[in-house]
Amino acid sequence: MRQRDPGPGRDPGDGVRPAEAALDHEAEELSAAVLAASRLFVAISARALARTDDSLTLPQLRALVVLDTCGPVKLVVLATTLGVNPSTALRMVERLEALDLVDRRTNPANRREVVLSLTGAGRVLVGRVLAQRRAEIRRVARRLSARERAVLVPALRALARAAGETAVDTGGGAGADRGVMDDPLDPAAPPEP
């Protein structure tokens, strides 16, 4: 019986083109590197949170950071951003509200909607945790050569863009994705410029 030729550019053993195999290998290497960096950043976040307020969980901190970045937002927007169902987000908000970190109000334009924002104490807490994280990341970054930092910055920004993450300005603050979300207190109002 005659074997079929797999065609130009294909390895007869696996049926995958060398270019596809190289891309798969590259994607696997990238995945491993991103996962290692992710573990590092989660550990940095956990340490910063523990130094600031050991009663909160990382998911609660993430909710506070979303409100700091994008707030005020509707409960359903917070749930969607966190990747949880609205009832889970509501329980989280109730806990954060009891700690005086989140303010929950009814939307005057639509009484069925709840609008969330950080309280002053919530803003202070987020600011302290983010400052701790930035300081630790800065210490790690100083261990890199100037050349490694120069390559890493645009690569991380490209990765964040590819993931659709909210933009962060160079002044250290976070800016909401303008035009994506209406003003939750006035859904008909255009987003601020």
C-alpha positions as CSV (number, residue, x, y, z in Angstrom):
1,M,0.0,0.0,0.0
2,R,1.3,3.4,-1.0
3,Q,1.6,6.2,1.6
4,R,0.1,9.5,0.8
5,D,2.4,12.5,0.5
6,P,1.4,15.1,3.1
7,G,2.2,17.9,0.8
8,P,4.8,20.7,0.8
9,G,5.8,22.1,4.1
10,R,4.2,19.3,6.1
11,D,6.0,16.8,8.3
12,P,4.7,13.4,7.3
13,G,4.9,12.2,10.9
14,D,2.3,14.6,12.4
15,G,0.5,16.4,9.7
16,V,1.5,19.8,11.1
17,R,3.4,22.4,9.0
18,P,6.7,23.5,10.5
19,A,5.4,27.1,10.6
20,E,2.3,26.0,12.6
21,A,4.4,24.0,14.9
22,A,6.7,26.9,15.5
23,L,3.7,29.2,16.2
24,D,2.3,26.6,18.6
25,H,5.6,26.4,20.4
26,E,5.9,30.2,20.6
27,A,2.3,30.4,22.0
28,E,3.1,27.7,24.6
29,E,6.3,29.6,25.7
30,L,4.3,32.8,25.9
31,S,1.6,31.1,27.9
32,A,4.1,29.7,30.4
33,A,5.8,33.1,30.8
34,V,2.5,34.9,31.3
35,L,1.4,32.4,33.8
36,A,4.6,32.8,35.8
37,A,4.2,36.6,35.7
38,S,0.6,36.2,36.7
39,R,1.6,34.2,39.8
40,L,4.1,36.9,40.6
41,F,1.5,39.7,40.3
42,V,-1.1,37.8,42.3
43,A,1.5,37.2,45.1
44,I,2.4,40.9,45.0
45,S,-1.3,41.9,45.2
46,A,-1.9,39.5,48.1
47,R,1.1,40.8,50.0
48,A,0.0,44.4,49.4
49,L,-3.5,43.7,50.5
50,A,-2.4,41.8,53.6
51,R,-0.1,44.7,54.6
52,T,-3.0,47.2,54.1
53,D,-6.2,45.2,55.2
54,D,-6.0,41.5,55.9
55,S,-9.8,41.2,56.2
56,L,-10.4,41.6,52.5
57,T,-10.0,39.0,49.8
58,L,-8.4,39.5,46.4
59,P,-11.7,39.3,44.6
60,Q,-13.0,42.0,46.9
61,L,-10.0,44.1,46.1
62,R,-10.5,43.6,42.4
63,A,-14.1,44.9,42.8
64,L,-12.8,48.0,44.6
65,V,-10.2,48.5,41.9
66,V,-12.9,48.2,39.2
67,L,-15.0,50.8,41.0
68,D,-11.9,53.1,41.4
69,T,-11.1,52.7,37.7
70,C,-14.6,52.8,36.1
71,G,-17.0,53.9,38.8
72,P,-19.7,54.7,39.4
73,V,-21.1,51.7,37.7
74,K,-24.2,49.6,37.7
75,L,-24.2,46.4,39.6
76,V,-24.6,44.4,36.4
77,V,-21.6,46.1,34.9
78,L,-19.5,45.3,38.0
79,A,-20.6,41.7,37.8
80,T,-19.8,41.4,34.1
81,T,-16.4,43.1,34.6
82,L,-15.6,40.6,37.4
83,G,-16.9,37.7,35.4
84,V,-19.4,36.7,38.1
85,N,-23.2,36.6,38.2
86,P,-25.1,39.6,39.6
87,S,-26.1,37.8,42.8
88,T,-22.4,37.0,43.6
89,A,-21.5,40.6,42.9
90,L,-24.4,41.8,45.1
91,R,-23.1,39.7,48.1
92,M,-19.6,41.1,47.6
93,V,-21.0,44.7,47.4
94,E,-23.1,44.1,50.6
95,R,-19.9,43.0,52.4
96,L,-17.9,46.0,51.1
97,E,-20.8,48.4,51.9
98,A,-20.9,47.0,55.5
99,L,-17.1,47.9,55.7
100,D,-18.0,51.5,54.5
101,L,-15.9,50.9,51.3
102,V,-18.7,51.0,48.7
103,D,-21.7,53.2,48.4
104,R,-24.8,51.7,46.8
105,R,-27.6,53.9,45.5
106,T,-30.7,53.5,43.3
107,N,-30.3,55.0,39.9
108,P,-32.8,57.9,39.8
109,A,-33.3,57.4,36.1
110,N,-34.2,53.8,36.5
111,R,-35.3,52.7,40.0
112,R,-34.6,49.0,39.2
113,E,-30.9,49.7,38.8
114,V,-28.3,50.0,41.5
115,V,-25.3,52.2,41.0
116,L,-22.1,51.6,42.9
117,S,-19.2,53.9,43.8
118,L,-16.3,53.9,46.3
119,T,-16.6,55.8,49.5
120,G,-13.8,58.0,50.7
121,A,-12.5,55.1,52.8
122,G,-12.7,52.8,49.8
123,R,-10.6,55.3,47.7
124,V,-8.0,55.6,50.4
125,L,-7.8,51.8,50.8
126,V,-7.4,51.2,47.0
127,G,-4.8,54.0,46.9
128,R,-2.7,52.4,49.7
129,V,-2.9,48.9,48.2
130,L,-2.0,50.1,44.7
131,A,0.9,52.1,46.1
132,Q,2.2,49.0,47.9
133,R,1.9,47.0,44.7
134,R,3.6,49.7,42.6
135,A,6.5,49.9,45.1
136,E,7.1,46.1,45.1
137,I,6.8,46.0,41.3
138,R,9.3,48.8,41.1
139,R,11.7,46.9,43.3
140,V,11.4,43.9,41.0
141,A,11.8,46.0,37.8
142,R,15.0,47.5,39.1
143,R,16.6,44.1,39.0
144,L,16.1,44.0,35.2
145,S,18.6,45.6,32.8
146,A,17.6,48.7,31.0
147,R,17.3,46.7,27.8
148,E,15.0,44.1,29.4
149,R,12.8,46.9,30.7
150,A,12.7,48.6,27.3
151,V,11.4,45.4,25.7
152,L,9.0,44.5,28.6
153,V,7.0,47.7,28.7
154,P,5.7,47.7,25.2
155,A,5.1,43.9,25.4
156,L,3.0,44.2,28.5
157,R,1.0,47.0,27.1
158,A,0.4,45.0,23.9
159,L,-0.7,42.1,26.0
160,A,-3.1,44.3,28.1
161,R,-4.5,45.8,24.8
162,A,-5.0,42.3,23.4
163,A,-6.9,41.3,26.5
164,G,-9.1,44.4,26.4
165,E,-7.9,45.6,29.8
166,T,-8.8,49.1,30.9
167,A,-6.2,51.7,30.0
168,V,-3.9,53.0,32.6
169,D,-2.4,56.4,32.1
170,T,1.3,57.1,32.7
171,G,0.5,59.4,35.7
172,G,-0.3,56.4,37.8
173,G,-4.0,56.8,37.6
174,A,-6.5,54.6,35.8
175,G,-8.8,55.8,33.1
176,A,-12.1,54.3,32.1
177,D,-12.6,53.1,28.6
178,R,-14.5,56.2,27.4
179,G,-17.3,55.5,25.1
180,V,-17.8,51.9,26.3
181,M,-20.0,52.7,29.2
182,D,-22.7,55.3,29.6
183,D,-23.0,57.4,32.7
184,P,-24.8,55.0,35.1
185,L,-26.7,57.9,36.6
186,D,-27.9,59.1,33.2
187,P,-27.9,56.4,30.6
188,A,-28.8,58.9,27.9
189,A,-25.9,61.1,28.6
190,P,-22.9,60.8,26.3
191,P,-19.6,59.6,28.0
192,E,-17.4,62.4,29.2
193,P,-14.5,63.3,26.9
